[in-house]
């Protein structure tokens, strides 16, 4: 069975960039390029909801969740095979703010659903 991981990318548009342009770039160019890398199989983007815990102020407004079916040690290498989507391949001015972050998560325990 192939290992499955989640790759979370937390982003904001760069200062002065129109959010519609940012979202268009992300949806029409960046996400399709990323899931075109070997082992990258799916993606879903999210916008920060206005309803959050009162004691939190999340710094990122956007999150992309990618599903990756590769051994953990091969995830970043698969992206490096696509230099057009890495930091070198980003358009200038880059659409992302400089504080973007990415994290890789490996599932533990069974997948559970609440189904009547």
N, CA, C and O atoms as a GROMACS GRO file, in nm:
protein
  464
    1UNK      N    1   0.084  -0.119   0.000
    1UNK     CA    2   0.000   0.000   0.000
    1UNK      C    3   0.088   0.125   0.000
    1UNK      O    4   0.186   0.132   0.073
    2UNK      N    5   0.052   0.221  -0.080
    2UNK     CA    6   0.128   0.345  -0.091
    2UNK      C    7   0.102   0.434   0.029
    2UNK      O    8  -0.011   0.447   0.075
    3UNK      N    9   0.207   0.496   0.078
    3UNK     CA   10   0.190   0.591   0.188
    3UNK      C   11   0.115   0.714   0.138
    3UNK      O   12   0.139   0.760   0.026
    4UNK      N   13   0.025   0.766   0.219
    4UNK     CA   14  -0.047   0.889   0.184
    4UNK      C   15  -0.018   0.993   0.291
    4UNK      O   16  -0.023   0.964   0.411
    5UNK      N   17   0.012   1.113   0.248
    5UNK     CA   18   0.043   1.223   0.338
    5UNK      C   19  -0.039   1.345   0.297
    5UNK      O   20  -0.088   1.354   0.185
    6UNK      N   21  -0.053   1.437   0.391
    6UNK     CA   22  -0.111   1.568   0.360
    6UNK      C   23   0.001   1.671   0.362
    6UNK      O   24   0.084   1.672   0.453
    7UNK      N   25   0.001   1.755   0.263
    7UNK     CA   26   0.097   1.863   0.251
    7UNK      C   27   0.014   1.991   0.261
    7UNK      O   28  -0.067   2.019   0.173
    8UNK      N   29   0.035   2.068   0.367
    8UNK     CA   30  -0.042   2.190   0.390
    8UNK      C   31   0.042   2.311   0.356
    8UNK      O   32   0.154   2.326   0.405
    9UNK      N   33  -0.012   2.397   0.272
    9UNK     CA   34   0.055   2.521   0.234
    9UNK      C   35  -0.029   2.638   0.285
    9UNK      O   36  -0.144   2.655   0.245
   10UNK      N   37   0.030   2.718   0.372
   10UNK     CA   38  -0.038   2.832   0.431
   10UNK      C   39   0.016   2.959   0.364
   10UNK      O   40   0.137   2.982   0.363
   11UNK      N   41  -0.073   3.040   0.308
   11UNK     CA   42  -0.028   3.155   0.229
   11UNK      C   43  -0.117   3.277   0.249
   11UNK      O   44  -0.229   3.269   0.298
   12UNK      N   45  -0.061   3.388   0.210
   12UNK     CA   46  -0.132   3.514   0.192
   12UNK      C   47  -0.083   3.574   0.062
   12UNK      O   48   0.028   3.546   0.019
   13UNK      N   49  -0.165   3.657  -0.002
   13UNK     CA   50  -0.114   3.729  -0.120
   13UNK      C   51  -0.005   3.826  -0.076
   13UNK      O   52  -0.006   3.874   0.038
   14UNK      N   53   0.088   3.855  -0.166
   14UNK     CA   54   0.190   3.954  -0.133
   14UNK      C   55   0.123   4.090  -0.116
   14UNK      O   56   0.014   4.113  -0.167
   15UNK      N   57   0.189   4.179  -0.046
   15UNK     CA   58   0.136   4.314  -0.023
   15UNK      C   59   0.106   4.381  -0.156
   15UNK      O   60   0.188   4.380  -0.247
   16UNK      N   61  -0.011   4.439  -0.166
   16UNK     CA   62  -0.050   4.512  -0.286
   16UNK      C   63  -0.108   4.427  -0.397
   16UNK      O   64  -0.154   4.481  -0.498
   17UNK      N   65  -0.107   4.295  -0.382
   17UNK     CA   66  -0.160   4.209  -0.487
   17UNK      C   67  -0.311   4.194  -0.469
   17UNK      O   68  -0.360   4.174  -0.358
   18UNK      N   69  -0.382   4.203  -0.578
   18UNK     CA   70  -0.525   4.184  -0.579
   18UNK      C   71  -0.557   4.038  -0.544
   18UNK      O   72  -0.499   3.946  -0.601
   19UNK      N   73  -0.649   4.017  -0.448
   19UNK     CA   74  -0.680   3.880  -0.403
   19UNK      C   75  -0.741   3.797  -0.515
   19UNK      O   76  -0.719   3.676  -0.520
   20UNK      N   77  -0.816   3.859  -0.604
   20UNK     CA   78  -0.871   3.783  -0.716
   20UNK      C   79  -0.759   3.731  -0.807
   20UNK      O   80  -0.766   3.618  -0.855
   21UNK      N   81  -0.658   3.813  -0.830
   21UNK     CA   82  -0.543   3.769  -0.912
   21UNK      C   83  -0.467   3.657  -0.841
   21UNK      O   84  -0.427   3.559  -0.904
   22UNK      N   85  -0.448   3.671  -0.711
   22UNK     CA   86  -0.381   3.568  -0.632
   22UNK      C   87  -0.456   3.436  -0.644
   22UNK      O   88  -0.395   3.332  -0.671
   23UNK      N   89  -0.587   3.439  -0.623
   23UNK     CA   90  -0.666   3.317  -0.629
   23UNK      C   91  -0.670   3.258  -0.770
   23UNK      O   92  -0.667   3.136  -0.785
   24UNK      N   93  -0.676   3.342  -0.870
   24UNK     CA   94  -0.674   3.292  -1.009
   24UNK      C   95  -0.542   3.222  -1.037
   24UNK      O   96  -0.541   3.112  -1.093
   25UNK      N   97  -0.429   3.284  -0.998
   25UNK     CA   98  -0.298   3.221  -1.018
   25UNK      C   99  -0.293   3.087  -0.945
   25UNK      O  100  -0.250   2.986  -1.001
   26UNK      N  101  -0.336   3.086  -0.820
   26UNK     CA  102  -0.328   2.965  -0.740
   26UNK      C  103  -0.415   2.854  -0.799
   26UNK      O  104  -0.370   2.740  -0.813
   27UNK      N  105  -0.540   2.887  -0.835
   27UNK     CA  106  -0.634   2.787  -0.885
   27UNK      C  107  -0.603   2.739  -1.027
   27UNK      O  108  -0.617   2.621  -1.057
   28UNK      N  109  -0.562   2.830  -1.113
   28UNK     CA  110  -0.546   2.796  -1.254
   28UNK      C  111  -0.405   2.757  -1.294
   28UNK      O  112  -0.386   2.690  -1.396
   29UNK      N  113  -0.306   2.798  -1.216
   29UNK     CA  114  -0.166   2.769  -1.253
   29UNK      C  115  -0.096   2.686  -1.147
   29UNK      O  116  -0.049   2.575  -1.175
   30UNK      N  117  -0.089   2.738  -1.026
   30UNK     CA  118  -0.005   2.674  -0.925
   30UNK      C  119  -0.055   2.535  -0.883
   30UNK      O  120   0.022   2.439  -0.887
   31UNK      N  121  -0.181   2.523  -0.844
   31UNK     CA  122  -0.231   2.392  -0.799
   31UNK      C  123  -0.221   2.288  -0.911
   31UNK      O  124  -0.173   2.178  -0.884
   32UNK      N  125  -0.265   2.317  -1.034
   32UNK     CA  126  -0.248   2.216  -1.139
   32UNK      C  127  -0.102   2.177  -1.162
   32UNK      O  128  -0.073   2.060  -1.190
   33UNK      N  129  -0.010   2.272  -1.152
   33UNK     CA  130   0.132   2.239  -1.167
   33UNK      C  131   0.179   2.147  -1.055
   33UNK      O  132   0.250   2.050  -1.081
   34UNK      N  133   0.139   2.177  -0.932
   34UNK     CA  134   0.184   2.096  -0.819
   34UNK      C  135   0.131   1.954  -0.830
   34UNK      O  136   0.207   1.858  -0.814
   35UNK      N  137   0.001   1.938  -0.857
   35UNK     CA  138  -0.052   1.802  -0.863
   35UNK      C  139  -0.010   1.730  -0.990
   35UNK      O  140  -0.042   1.613  -1.009
   36UNK      N  141   0.062   1.799  -1.076
   36UNK     CA  142   0.124   1.734  -1.192
   36UNK      C  143   0.257   1.669  -1.157
   36UNK      O  144   0.313   1.595  -1.238
   37UNK      N  145   0.308   1.696  -1.038
   37UNK     CA  146   0.434   1.634  -0.994
   37UNK      C  147   0.407   1.488  -0.959
   37UNK      O  148   0.296   1.454  -0.917
   38UNK      N  149   0.506   1.400  -0.976
   38UNK     CA  150   0.486   1.258  -0.945
   38UNK      C  151   0.439   1.237  -0.801
   38UNK      O  152   0.499   1.290  -0.708
   39UNK      N  153   0.332   1.160  -0.784
   39UNK     CA  154   0.283   1.125  -0.652
   39UNK      C  155   0.189   1.227  -0.589
   39UNK      O  156   0.127   1.197  -0.486
   40UNK      N  157   0.177   1.344  -0.647
   40UNK     CA  158   0.086   1.447  -0.595
   40UNK      C  159  -0.048   1.426  -0.665
   40UNK      O  160  -0.059   1.448  -0.785
   41UNK      N  161  -0.150   1.384  -0.590
   41UNK     CA  162  -0.271   1.333  -0.653
   41UNK      C  163  -0.394   1.423  -0.646
   41UNK      O  164  -0.482   1.411  -0.731
   42UNK      N  165  -0.403   1.511  -0.548
   42UNK     CA  166  -0.523   1.593  -0.535
   42UNK      C  167  -0.494   1.716  -0.450
   42UNK      O  168  -0.394   1.721  -0.378
   43UNK      N  169  -0.582   1.814  -0.461
   43UNK     CA  170  -0.567   1.935  -0.381
   43UNK      C  171  -0.703   2.000  -0.358
   43UNK      O  172  -0.795   1.985  -0.439
   44UNK      N  173  -0.713   2.070  -0.248
   44UNK     CA  174  -0.831   2.150  -0.217
   44UNK      C  175  -0.782   2.276  -0.147
   44UNK      O  176  -0.701   2.269  -0.055
   45UNK      N  177  -0.831   2.392  -0.192
   45UNK     CA  178  -0.794   2.518  -0.129
   45UNK      C  179  -0.903   2.563  -0.033
   45UNK      O  180  -1.020   2.530  -0.050
   46UNK      N  181  -0.860   2.639   0.068
   46UNK     CA  182  -0.952   2.690   0.170
   46UNK      C  183  -0.920   2.836   0.199
   46UNK      O  184  -0.805   2.878   0.191
   47UNK      N  185  -1.024   2.911   0.234
   47UNK     CA  186  -1.009   3.049   0.282
   47UNK      C  187  -1.042   3.048   0.430
   47UNK      O  188  -1.133   2.977   0.472
   48UNK      N  189  -0.970   3.125   0.509
   48UNK     CA  190  -0.994   3.134   0.652
   48UNK      C  191  -1.137   3.181   0.677
   48UNK      O  192  -1.182   3.281   0.622
   49UNK      N  193  -1.206   3.109   0.760
   49UNK     CA  194  -1.343   3.143   0.797
   49UNK      C  195  -1.342   3.260   0.896
   49UNK      O  196  -1.249   3.274   0.976
   50UNK      N  197  -1.443   3.342   0.891
   50UNK     CA  198  -1.450   3.457   0.983
   50UNK      C  199  -1.476   3.413   1.127
   50UNK      O  200  -1.448   3.489   1.220
   51UNK      N  201  -1.529   3.294   1.146
   51UNK     CA  202  -1.558   3.243   1.280
   51UNK      C  203  -1.440   3.161   1.331
   51UNK      O  204  -1.413   3.052   1.279
   52UNK      N  205  -1.371   3.212   1.430
   52UNK     CA  206  -1.255   3.144   1.488
   52UNK      C  207  -1.266   3.154   1.640
   52UNK      O  208  -1.348   3.229   1.694
   53UNK      N  209  -1.183   3.077   1.707
   53UNK     CA  210  -1.179   3.090   1.854
   53UNK      C  211  -1.143   3.234   1.888
   53UNK      O  212  -1.063   3.297   1.820
   54UNK      N  213  -1.202   3.285   1.995
   54UNK     CA  214  -1.182   3.426   2.032
   54UNK      C  215  -1.038   3.458   2.066
   54UNK      O  216  -0.997   3.574   2.054
   55UNK      N  217  -0.959   3.359   2.109
   55UNK     CA  218  -0.823   3.386   2.154
   55UNK      C  219  -0.717   3.356   2.047
   55UNK      O  220  -0.599   3.346   2.077
   56UNK      N  221  -0.761   3.342   1.921
   56UNK     CA  222  -0.667   3.312   1.814
   56UNK      C  223  -0.678   3.416   1.703
   56UNK      O  224  -0.784   3.471   1.676
   57UNK      N  225  -0.565   3.440   1.640
   57UNK     CA  226  -0.558   3.530   1.527
   57UNK      C  227  -0.467   3.467   1.422
   57UNK      O  228  -0.349   3.502   1.413
   58UNK      N  229  -0.520   3.373   1.342
   58UNK     CA  230  -0.436   3.303   1.245
   58UNK      C  231  -0.371   3.401   1.147
   58UNK      O  232  -0.437   3.491   1.096
   59UNK      N  233  -0.241   3.384   1.121
   59UNK     CA  234  -0.170   3.478   1.034
   59UNK      C  235  -0.194   3.455   0.884
   59UNK      O  236  -0.166   3.544   0.804
   60UNK      N  237  -0.245   3.337   0.844
   60UNK     CA  238  -0.264   3.310   0.702
   60UNK      C  239  -0.412   3.304   0.668
   60UNK      O  240  -0.491   3.247   0.743
   61UNK      N  241  -0.448   3.364   0.556
   61UNK     CA  242  -0.588   3.364   0.512
   61UNK      C  243  -0.620   3.247   0.420
   61UNK      O  244  -0.737   3.214   0.401
   62UNK      N  245  -0.517   3.184   0.362
   62UNK     CA  246  -0.541   3.077   0.266
   62UNK      C  247  -0.462   2.952   0.303
   62UNK      O  248  -0.350   2.960   0.354
   63UNK      N  249  -0.523   2.837   0.274
   63UNK     CA  250  -0.456   2.710   0.295
   63UNK      C  251  -0.487   2.620   0.175
   63UNK      O  252  -0.601   2.612   0.130
   64UNK      N  253  -0.386   2.553   0.125
   64UNK     CA  254  -0.405   2.450   0.024
   64UNK      C  255  -0.365   2.318   0.088
   64UNK      O  256  -0.257   2.306   0.147
   65UNK      N  257  -0.452   2.219   0.076
   65UNK     CA  258  -0.426   2.086   0.129
   65UNK      C  259  -0.407   1.992   0.011
   65UNK      O  260  -0.499   1.970  -0.069
   66UNK      N  261  -0.288   1.939   0.000
   66UNK     CA  262  -0.254   1.846  -0.108
   66UNK      C  263  -0.248   1.705  -0.053
   66UNK      O  264  -0.200   1.684   0.058
   67UNK      N  265  -0.296   1.608  -0.129
   67UNK     CA  266  -0.281   1.467  -0.097
   67UNK      C  267  -0.164   1.414  -0.179
   67UNK      O  268  -0.158   1.432  -0.301
   68UNK      N  269  -0.072   1.349  -0.109
   68UNK     CA  270   0.049   1.300  -0.173
   68UNK      C  271   0.063   1.151  -0.144
   68UNK      O  272   0.055   1.109  -0.028
   69UNK      N  273   0.083   1.072  -0.247
   69UNK     CA  274   0.103   0.928  -0.231
   69UNK      C  275   0.246   0.892  -0.268
   69UNK      O  276   0.273   0.843  -0.378
   70UNK      N  277   0.334   0.918  -0.174
   70UNK     CA  278   0.477   0.890  -0.190
   70UNK      C  279   0.534   0.858  -0.053
   70UNK      O  280   0.479   0.900   0.048
   71UNK      N  281   0.644   0.785  -0.048
   71UNK     CA  282   0.715   0.774   0.080
   71UNK      C  283   0.754   0.915   0.127
   71UNK      O  284   0.788   1.001   0.046
   72UNK      N  285   0.750   0.937   0.256
   72UNK     CA  286   0.775   1.071   0.312
   72UNK      C  287   0.905   1.132   0.260
   72UNK      O  288   0.911   1.252   0.232
   73UNK      N  289   1.009   1.052   0.249
   73UNK     CA  290   1.138   1.103   0.204
   73UNK      C  291   1.144   1.144   0.059
   73UNK      O  292   1.243   1.202   0.016
   74UNK      N  293   1.039   1.116  -0.017
   74UNK     CA  294   1.038   1.150  -0.160
   74UNK      C  295   0.949   1.270  -0.193
   74UNK      O  296   0.946   1.314  -0.308
   75UNK      N  297   0.877   1.321  -0.095
   75UNK     CA  298   0.779   1.427  -0.123
   75UNK      C  299   0.845   1.553  -0.177
   75UNK      O  300   0.806   1.603  -0.283
   76UNK      N  301   0.944   1.605  -0.107
   76UNK     CA  302   1.007   1.728  -0.152
   76UNK      C  303   1.088   1.705  -0.281
   76UNK      O  304   1.096   1.794  -0.365
   77UNK      N  305   1.146   1.586  -0.296
   77UNK     CA  306   1.221   1.555  -0.417
   77UNK      C  307   1.130   1.558  -0.540
   77UNK      O  308   1.173   1.600  -0.647
   78UNK      N  309   1.005   1.513  -0.524
   78UNK     CA  310   0.911   1.515  -0.636
   78UNK      C  311   0.884   1.658  -0.681
   78UNK      O  312   0.871   1.684  -0.800
   79UNK      N  313   0.874   1.750  -0.586
   79UNK     CA  314   0.854   1.891  -0.624
   79UNK      C  315   0.976   1.948  -0.692
   79UNK      O  316   0.964   2.029  -0.784
   80UNK      N  317   1.094   1.906  -0.648
   80UNK     CA  318   1.217   1.958  -0.709
   80UNK      C  319   1.231   1.913  -0.854
   80UNK      O  320   1.305   1.975  -0.931
   81UNK      N  321   1.162   1.807  -0.892
   81UNK     CA  322   1.162   1.764  -1.032
   81UNK      C  323   1.084   1.862  -1.119
   81UNK      O  324   1.093   1.857  -1.241
   82UNK      N  325   1.008   1.949  -1.056
   82UNK     CA  326   0.929   2.049  -1.126
   82UNK      C  327   0.980   2.187  -1.088
   82UNK      O  328   0.915   2.255  -1.008
   83UNK      N  329   1.093   2.231  -1.142
   83UNK     CA  330   1.149   2.360  -1.100
   83UNK      C  331   1.059   2.480  -1.131
   83UNK      O  332   1.078   2.588  -1.075
   84UNK      N  333   0.962   2.461  -1.221
   84UNK     CA  334   0.871   2.570  -1.254
   84UNK      C  335   0.777   2.605  -1.141
   84UNK      O  336   0.714   2.711  -1.144
   85UNK      N  337   0.765   2.518  -1.039
   85UNK     CA  338   0.672   2.548  -0.930
   85UNK      C  339   0.740   2.577  -0.798
   85UNK      O  340   0.674   2.614  -0.702
   86UNK      N  341   0.870   2.561  -0.792
   86UNK     CA  342   0.943   2.588  -0.669
   86UNK      C  343   0.974   2.736  -0.657
   86UNK      O  344   0.932   2.816  -0.740
   87UNK      N  345   1.050   2.773  -0.553
   87UNK     CA  346   1.082   2.914  -0.533
   87UNK      C  347   1.150   2.978  -0.654
   87UNK      O  348   1.129   3.096  -0.682
   88UNK      N  349   1.232   2.902  -0.725
   88UNK     CA  350   1.299   2.959  -0.843
   88UNK      C  351   1.200   2.984  -0.954
   88UNK      O  352   1.216   3.081  -1.030
   89UNK      N  353   1.098   2.900  -0.967
   89UNK     CA  354   1.002   2.911  -1.075
   89UNK      C  355   0.887   3.006  -1.049
   89UNK      O  356   0.802   3.024  -1.137
   90UNK      N  357   0.882   3.065  -0.933
   90UNK     CA  358   0.771   3.156  -0.904
   90UNK      C  359   0.782   3.282  -0.989
   90UNK      O  360   0.892   3.332  -1.011
   91UNK      N  361   0.670   3.332  -1.036
   91UNK     CA  362   0.674   3.456  -1.115
   91UNK      C  363   0.716   3.574  -1.028
   91UNK      O  364   0.697   3.572  -0.906
   92UNK      N  365   0.770   3.673  -1.089
   92UNK     CA  366   0.807   3.796  -1.018
   92UNK      C  367   0.718   3.908  -1.067
   92UNK      O  368   0.698   3.921  -1.188
   93UNK      N  369   0.664   3.990  -0.978
   93UNK     CA  370   0.677   3.970  -0.835
   93UNK      C  371   0.598   3.846  -0.793
   93UNK      O  372   0.491   3.817  -0.847
   94UNK      N  373   0.652   3.775  -0.697
   94UNK     CA  374   0.589   3.650  -0.655
   94UNK      C  375   0.452   3.678  -0.593
   94UNK      O  376   0.434   3.779  -0.525
   95UNK      N  377   0.356   3.589  -0.617
   95UNK     CA  378   0.221   3.612  -0.566
   95UNK      C  379   0.207   3.589  -0.417
   95UNK      O  380   0.108   3.632  -0.357
   96UNK      N  381   0.302   3.522  -0.355
   96UNK     CA  382   0.295   3.488  -0.214
   96UNK      C  383   0.364   3.592  -0.128
   96UNK      O  384   0.465   3.649  -0.167
   97UNK      N  385   0.308   3.615  -0.011
   97UNK     CA  386   0.379   3.694   0.089
   97UNK      C  387   0.498   3.611   0.137
   97UNK      O  388   0.499   3.489   0.123
   98UNK      N  389   0.598   3.677   0.192
   98UNK     CA  390   0.720   3.609   0.233
   98UNK      C  391   0.703   3.516   0.352
   98UNK      O  392   0.794   3.439   0.384
   99UNK      N  393   0.588   3.521   0.418
   99UNK     CA  394   0.570   3.439   0.538
   99UNK      C  395   0.500   3.306   0.510
   99UNK      O  396   0.448   3.244   0.603
  100UNK      N  397   0.495   3.261   0.383
  100UNK     CA  398   0.428   3.135   0.354
  100UNK      C  399   0.499   3.020   0.426
  100UNK      O  400   0.621   3.022   0.445
  101UNK      N  401   0.421   2.920   0.463
  101UNK     CA  402   0.472   2.803   0.536
  101UNK      C  403   0.414   2.677   0.475
  101UNK      O  404   0.302   2.680   0.423
  102UNK      N  405   0.488   2.568   0.480
  102UNK     CA  406   0.435   2.438   0.439
  102UNK      C  407   0.471   2.334   0.544
  102UNK      O  408   0.576   2.341   0.607
  103UNK      N  409   0.379   2.236   0.562
  103UNK     CA  410   0.401   2.128   0.656
  103UNK      C  411   0.351   2.000   0.593
  103UNK      O  412   0.254   2.000   0.516
  104UNK      N  413   0.416   1.890   0.626
  104UNK     CA  414   0.376   1.758   0.579
  104UNK      C  415   0.328   1.678   0.700
  104UNK      O  416   0.396   1.671   0.802
  105UNK      N  417   0.211   1.618   0.686
  105UNK     CA  418   0.154   1.536   0.792
  105UNK      C  419   0.134   1.393   0.742
  105UNK      O  420   0.092   1.370   0.629
  106UNK      N  421   0.166   1.297   0.830
  106UNK     CA  422   0.147   1.156   0.803
  106UNK      C  423   0.033   1.106   0.890
  106UNK      O  424   0.030   1.133   1.009
  107UNK      N  425  -0.062   1.031   0.831
  107UNK     CA  426  -0.175   0.986   0.912
  107UNK      C  427  -0.134   0.886   1.019
  107UNK      O  428  -0.043   0.805   1.000
  108UNK      N  429  -0.205   0.893   1.130
  108UNK     CA  430  -0.191   0.793   1.237
  108UNK      C  431  -0.332   0.750   1.273
  108UNK      O  432  -0.426   0.829   1.263
  109UNK      N  433  -0.348   0.630   1.314
  109UNK     CA  434  -0.480   0.581   1.350
  109UNK      C  435  -0.567   0.565   1.228
  109UNK      O  436  -0.529   0.603   1.118
  110UNK      N  437  -0.686   0.508   1.248
  110UNK     CA  438  -0.775   0.483   1.135
  110UNK      C  439  -0.849   0.609   1.092
  110UNK      O  440  -0.868   0.702   1.172
  111UNK      N  441  -0.890   0.612   0.966
  111UNK     CA  442  -0.978   0.716   0.915
  111UNK      C  443  -1.117   0.689   0.972
  111UNK      O  444  -1.166   0.577   0.963
  112UNK      N  445  -1.180   0.790   1.030
  112UNK     CA  446  -1.309   0.770   1.094
  112UNK      C  447  -1.411   0.868   1.041
  112UNK      O  448  -1.379   0.984   1.015
  113UNK      N  449  -1.533   0.821   1.026
  113UNK     CA  450  -1.643   0.905   0.979
  113UNK      C  451  -1.764   0.885   1.068
  113UNK      O  452  -1.783   0.778   1.126
  114UNK      N  453  -1.845   0.988   1.078
  114UNK     CA  454  -1.972   0.981   1.149
  114UNK      C  455  -2.079   0.964   1.043
  114UNK      O  456  -2.122   1.061   0.981
  115UNK      N  457  -2.121   0.841   1.022
  115UNK     CA  458  -2.224   0.811   0.922
  115UNK      C  459  -2.340   0.738   0.989
  115UNK      O  460  -2.319   0.633   1.049
  116UNK      N  461  -2.462   0.794   0.980
  116UNK     CA  462  -2.578   0.726   1.038
  116UNK      C  463  -2.609   0.594   0.968
  116UNK      O  464  -2.704   0.525   1.005
   0.00000   0.00000   0.00000
